[in-house]
Amino acid sequence: MEGEYDYESWLEAVRGLENEPEKGKRCEVCFDKRFDVSAKKALELGEKKVTTTLLVSPLKSQEQLKASGKAFYEKHGVEFIFVDYRAGGGTQDQSRVTKEEQLYRQDYCGCIYGLTMQREQQNRLMDEMFSPISNQTLPSSIEQRLELYRERDRLEDKSINYKIIKQKFLNYRQLNFQLIKGKKEVIPAYALSYSYLKRKKAQGKIEFKDENIYYFNKDEIVFITLSCYNEILKLHYKSVKELLFHSPSFELEQTLRVSIMGDLFNLSPIIVVETIPLETKLTISLDSKIYDDVKSKLIKL
């Protein structure tokens, strides 16, 4: 078992080792820190032995784990139980059992630096580490995974058969968005999911209107009012600020994109404002990422 430790002290311990590779010096320092806390917790509980789930990871050095275990045994008198779970096809067995039992299997140890390098190598966004201010449950997010496995637990409690499958899809994360009128007046605005600007910034004016949609003169950007947003989705937001912090479900909002643009695969920025800023220069800053990803889906059988 592993006890709790102060995250700030861990950061201090690995300072300067942020770019170390897997199985490098940072891992050694991290193991020493984690085992030291674990040993103290074991003594507090009256236990004489500890082990770690890190032993099953093919990305971790068992020799480093042994060395850390030996060091804290000599320091605290708590024995580290070492078992090579990877020997004799153990790694393959892990994969098989995980799949058969439909378990969630995290593919990183929990270290922010290791995760950063892993996601960079995979050309993927490190979306595990942030959530939107809108409180939306985004596809393939930590919140969605928790929701899925809570539902799995409910089905198991009711003895209902199920299957968890993987799906490839095009994921989206919005990192930053701002609408400026004139030189510096920031206008409260909301950009729908899958709004994308290749150059991350556009300057221009609203050119014309077609029914309730206002068209910008650059980058296929469109504007709608909050009242139009409410009308299409049958919602009752009183301000853009309320929408920003309490957005509707991700799935519901996609129906609005289809309604306005005619298809789900359109990436034009759709911007919601309370009042359309006509006949004035606008600056739109939008940093968003679109990337290949995999998500889990639960099917009742």
N, C-alpha and C positions, 0 to 999 in steps of 0.2 A: 504494500500500500504506500501511498505517497501523501505527505502532509501538505499544509498550505504554507506558502512562503510569500514574502514581500516582493512584488513585481519590480519595484524600484531598485531593490538590492540586487535582483537578478540582472537588470539592465546594467547596473554599475559593474557587476562581475564580468559581463561579456563585452564591455566597452572596448573598442579597438579590434574586436574579433568579428564584427558584423559581416565581413565579406569572406570569412572562412568557409570552405566547402563542407559538405556532409562528411562526417567522420574526422573532421579537423579539430583544431584546438578549441574552438567554441563549444563543440559537443562535450569535450572533456570537462571544461569549466562548468557547463550546464549540469552534467551528470553529478559532479561533486556537490553542487549546490542543492540539487533535488534530493540526492541520497542523504545529505547531511540533515535536511529537514525531515526526511522519512525516518531516519534513525531516531531523531528526537521524539517524533510522534509515536514510534514503536515503544520507546522507553516509557513514555507517558501512559500508554495503554497496557504496559506490562508484557509486551511481546519481545521475543528474543531473535526473531528472524523477519527479514523483509525480502521482497523480490520486486521486479518491475515488468510492466507490459512491453517496455522497450526491447526486451529480449526477442520478441517475435518479429521485429521490424528488420527487413533485409537492407534498409538504408542506414542502420546503426552498426557500429563496431562492437562486437562482443568482447574483444580484448579491452576496449576502453571501459566497458561496463564492468568487466571483472576487476580492473585496476581501481575504479572508483569504489566498488563494493568492498574490496580488500582494505582500502584506505579508511573507510568509515567503520569497518569492523575493528580495526586496530585502534581507532579513535574512540568509538562508543561501545564496543563489545556487542554490537548487533550483527548477527550473521546474515550475509547476503546469499540467498539461494540462487545458484546459477543453473539453468537448464537450457540446453541448446534446442529450442523448439523448432529451429529451421532445418535441423539435420534429418536425414531419411525422408525427404519429401515433405517436411513440415510446412514450408512456405506454400506449397501446392495444396496441402490439406487445409490451411487457413483460408485460401481462396475458395476451395470447394465448400467448406462448412459455412462460410459467410454467404455464399450464393444459395446453398440449400436452405439455410435458416432465415434468409432474407434480412440480413443484418446490415446496419450502416457501418462502413469501414472507412475511417478517416485516413487520407493518404499523406499526411504529414504529422510530425511529432507534436506540433503546437508552437514551435519556435517561429516568431515573426520573421526572422532573418532567413531561416531555412525555407519558409513558405514563399517569401519574396523571390528568392532565387529559383525555386521550383516553378513558380508561375511564370517567371520571365523565360525560362527554358521551354515551357509549354506554350509560350506566346498567348497566355491567358491573363485576364484581369484577376487581381487578388481580391475578389468580391466577398470572400468570407469575412473580411475585416471591417466592413462598413455596411450601414443600413441607411435608407433614405429618410430625410426629415419628414417625408409624407406619411410615414408609417405603413406604406404599402408592403405587402408580402410579395417580393419579387421572385421570378422564376430562378430556381437553383440557388436560392439564398439559404442562409442558416435558418431563418424563420420558416421557410417552406419545408425544409427537411424536418424540423421539429414538429411542424403541423402534420406532416405525413406519418411520422413514427408514432405520434400520439393517436392518430386515427388507427394505425396498425394495432396498437395496444388495445384500443376499444374493440376492434374486430376480434382479436384473440380472446378477450374477456367474454365475448358473446359466442365464441366458437364458430365464427363466420370465416370461411375460406377466402383467401386473397392472394394476390400476386403483385410483387413490386417489379416493375420493368423500367428499363432505361430508354430514354428518347434523346436523339440528337436534335438540336434546335439552334436558332440564332438568338443569342442572348443580348441584353442591352443594359447598360448602366449610365446614368446621367451624373456627371461629376460636378459640373458647375454651369449655372445659367444666370444671365442678367440682361435686362432690357433698359437702355438708357435713352432718354429723350433729350435732344439738343446736345449740349456738351457734358452735362453731369447729373441731370435729374433722373434718378432711378425710379422706374415705374413698377409697381407690384405686378408680376406676371408669372405665369405657370406654363412650362413647356411639357407637352404630352410625351409619354414614353415613346421611344423609337424616333424622336426628333433628332436629326443629325445634320451637322455642318462640317464639311470636310476641312475647311480652313479655320474652323472654330470661331470665326467672327464675320459679321456682315453689316454693312452700312448702307442705308438707303431710305426710301419712303414707301408708304402704302400707295399703290398705284391705282387700283380700282376695286370695286365691290361687285360680287355676284350673289344675290340673295343675302344670306347672313355670313358670307365668307369674304374677308378682306385680303387682297393679294399684295404682297410685298414685291418690289421691283427687282429683287435679286434672290438667288439660291432657293427658289421654289418655296419660300416661306409664306405661311398664311396665318391670319389672325381671326379669332372669334371672341365674342364677348362672353363674360361669365354667365349672363342670362341665356345665351345660346347654348352654352355648355350644360347648364341646368335643364334646359328644355329638352335637349336630345337625350340626356341620360335620366331624365325625370328625377333630378336631385334638387336640393334647396340650399346651396351655398350662398352665404350673405356677402362674402368678400373673397378676394383672391388669397389673402393671407390664410383664411380658414381652409381653403382648398390646398394650399401649400403644405399645411401641417396635418391635414386629415383627409387625404385623397381617397377616392373610392378604390375598389379592388382593381388590380392590374388588368384582370380579364374584362371587367366592365368597361374600363377606359378604352380598351382596344376596339370595342364596338363603335365608339365615337370616331376613331380614326377611319374605320370602314365607312361609316355614315358620311363623313366629310370628303374623304379622298377616293372612295370607291373600292379600295382593296386594302388588305392587311399588310402588304409588303411595301407600302409606300413609306419612305423615310423623310418626307418633307417635314420641317419643323412646324408644328401646330402650336400657336401661342395664344393663351387665354389671358385676357385683360378685362378690367371692369368697364373701361371706356376706350374706344378705338382712338389711338393718337394719330389723327389725320393731319396732312399738310405740314409735317415737321420731320426733321432728320432723326432717324433712329439708329442706334447701335445695338446689335444683338451679339452677345457673347455666349457661346454654347459649346461646352466640352463634354462630349459623350462618346462611349465606346460600344461598338457592335462586334461580336465575336462568336465563333463556334463554341458550343458548350453541350453538356449532357445534363439532363435532369431526370429525376425519378418520378414515376407515376404509380399510384396504388389502384389496382383493379379488384373489385369484389367478384368472386367466382360463384 
